[in-house]
Amino acid sequence: MKGYTKEMIKEILGTSWPEPPGESGNEMRRRKGNEMRARGEKPYFPTAESRAKLPNFDENGKYIYPPGSGFKYQDEKSNKVS
């Protein structure tokens, strides 16, 4: 076997071996974001239904690029450019 095992590294580092926190960084970020949304400090990400009501979006919530902008979105199911 090549390299060090987890136990060998722990023995080398001794007391400087990092103790994992109760939650990962991503879990903490998600929890804090959800807490902020519950308090009304951070807005919810817009859904397709809410975007469909805006003027620059179609009924599926996809952005409608202005004519002549050079951008078009492609329908994933039919591979048809609209």
Secondary structure, DSSP 4 states (H G I P E B T S, - for coil): --S--HHHHHHHHGGGSPPP-SS-HHHHHHHHHHHHHHHTSSPPPPPHHHHHTSTTB-TTS-B-PPTTSS---EETTTTEE-
